[in-house]
């Protein structure tokens, strides 16, 4: 998990966390960079090196060491861009490549930085002409990649063209047979020509409508898919905030369908004197949780349930 | 609660539907043996009407058994048992089972369901026919089959508690009656006893049957329907004053009238369907019993014939008489 060493914010607490890195290879989050380097220059919070704000770039690789290396490599490549044919023997080219690796290593692990930089400068001055020339030249690998890409693009366009011609041909044949059939019919049958033409026209219109429908459907489906994906992306959250979704629960008391005369409520059972007509509950029954009102209401309920079921 | 019960959903019929179900059960039983039976043997088979008469006389005997039962059982056991019995014979036919034993099984099951605790030994002591050990064995064997045929719908809503409810309501709301309401109880209980030998418990909700019992008791005391009407008016909340009666919702009045009609209908129905079992009937019953035993003796032979026909037909389909066992969820395994 990525985490800023300075302010301790990480991907979970901050969804939009962006890590930055400078040439010394100590990552910082964007907020910290904005704060610390508000005056465009300041010291690195780890190694105390003087850094400039515009030297910060977005960290691509999670490991700062690798990020630093790729960055340096890219930078050095601009100077060390000699190709194989700039050397007389293969061995010389190999030595050159090996030297390049050593330089990268030195810079990454910051050993003999001063000498290394001096060597790079010397190399640049010495091969200035070649470097300038090679800037526009491509080496074998790059050429190969370009070729591959070009071929792929060509293939794609060929395929599309093929499919298009196929579809067109199909359409043509059906149209042709259709017209031929119609002409035959016009010639042979006794039905009035208007009727036949009308029918054919109707057919055509229907077909067009169908196609239109189909297209619209496809469009709608695509749109929906996009929307759902978007919604899903929006709803994804690493925050601890609880989202409030949907309607709030509203309690509705359950309705008891008696299908009979209304039941007296417990208070009425007592006040109306129902209890005078039922055996009084004994001490131990009351201790067990039974009251005479309970027995009374049960009898009354059963007397009412479905009394009006006809 | 009755309105959501299996009793209402599964075991309540209209009178026509009830007759149709009985006829269908009977026909199904006949069809089973149709291909192998001889005309003389067919004579032995009973009609749905005869089956019903048989059921009634068994019910009559069962009620006597219940009244003599020691320790005394409470009435809802009777009601539950007879409900089980009537339900079971919508699926079974008397010719196929021992109808008396089924009745005993129903009583034993009903006692369990109604929390009337009794051991099987004490139960069979009350039976005056047969060897106690054998009886116990047969009843216990019958019990799971009975539950299965009842589809495990074992709760029966009896009208006794609604009856108490109605009575309590009446005592509370009808303060101007010039007689003791308790006096109707004896006649109402007689009504329930009679109703047990009819089909009302397969047709009407218990609250209505209870109200019918109340009305029956009132009639027996020489009262008119007016008391019932008055009572219903008070329950529904219709004012008697003719001026405010205009404001009464018409559906309330309709409910009142419908209830009165329904109550009287149930009373008539009980009167019509209940036929006290006479000596003549008892004779008939013996005759039926002998006929039944004849059929039951015949059945194994018929089953054998069916099997032969099945073998002769090349053993196609399922072997007759085999019961397909449905998988049962059991904790035993």
Interface residues (C-beta under 8 A of the other chain):
Chain A: X257 X258 X259 X260 X261 X262 X272 X273 X274 X276 X277 X278 X296 X298 X299 X300 X301 X302 X303 X304 X305 X306 X307 X308 X309 X310
Chain B: X1 X2 X3 X8 X157 X161 X162 X163 X164 X165 X166 X167 X168 X169 X171 X172 X173 X205 X206 X207 X208 X210 X211 X232 X235 X236 X237 X255 X258 X259 X262
